[in-house]
Amino acid sequence: MAQIKIYGLREQLVANRARISATIHRCVVEVLGLPQEKCFHRFIALDADDFIFPADRSACYTIIEISMFEGRTVETKKLLIELLFDTLWRACAIAPQDVEITISETPRHNWGIRGQPADELALNYQVER
């Protein structure tokens, strides 16, 4: 399971939302092994007054926060980060300099999904990768 928040300037994020979402989802499916139908993205489009960032970032500056079950290896998480940088650049023209990614892991027992704690759910994918 992964919940993903994407922050950016309103005009850039809204115009590219579908492409950014598809790109991020391809990466998490490939690296984390999530099922194709498990796409949980929230776009937070901000006005310029509400999104302050350094002058060495462009208007395409994008923050990606990934909240997911714990259990992936350091190598898997690094691979996901590297693939996101590369694929967002190639597919969405968002330079790696303009992307910041944070991954937060939470034990499955701290998630509630479909009316029960996630550690009691039978998953159709492997978390430990």
C-alpha positions, -999 to +999 in steps of 0.1 A: +000+000+000+012+035-008-006+068-005+011+096-025+008+133-022+021+156-050+026+193-043+034+220-068+024+253-083-012+252-093-007+262-130+020+235-135+005+208-115-030+210-129-018+212-165+003+180-160-016+161-134-026+131-156+009+126-169+026+130-135+001+106-119+007+080-146+044+083-144+045+080-106+022+051-107+043+032-133+073+036-110+057+023-078+041-006-097+075-015-112+096-011-081+073-018-052+053-044-070+020-027-063-010-040-083-019-018-112-053-009-097-038+004-064-034+040-074-039+065-045-027+100-054-036+134-040-026+165-058-021+196-037-020+225-062-007+257-045-008+293-055+026+310-057+020+329-024+015+295-007+044+276-021+078+291-011+109+275-025+145+284-033+154+305-063+174+276-078+142+257-085+119+264-114+082+268-116+081+230-122+093+224-086+074+194-073+074+177-039+063+140-037+055+124-003+051+087-003+035+070+027+037+032+026+038+000+046+072-006+062+092-036+049+110-025+018+148-027+017+170+004+015+180-007-020+143-008-031+136+026-018+167+041-034+157+024-067+123+040-065+137+074-059+162+071-088+135+058-111+111+087-102+138+113-109+147+097-142+111+090-154+097+123-143+124+140-163+119+119-194+081+117-193+071+150-178+100+173-184+105+179-146+142+181-140+156+161-111+167+195-096+130+203-094+119+172-076+120+164-039+109+130-026+103+118+009+093+083+019+076+076+052+070+040+063+044+030+088+038-005+103+008-022+088-010-022+122-011+016+121-032+016+089-069+011+087-082-001+054-116-014+043-128-015+079-099-033+095-063-030+105-040-035+075-020-062+093-051-083+093-057-079+055-046-105+030-027-086+003-023-097-033+013-083-034+045-087-014+056-058+008+090-072+017+111-065-014 
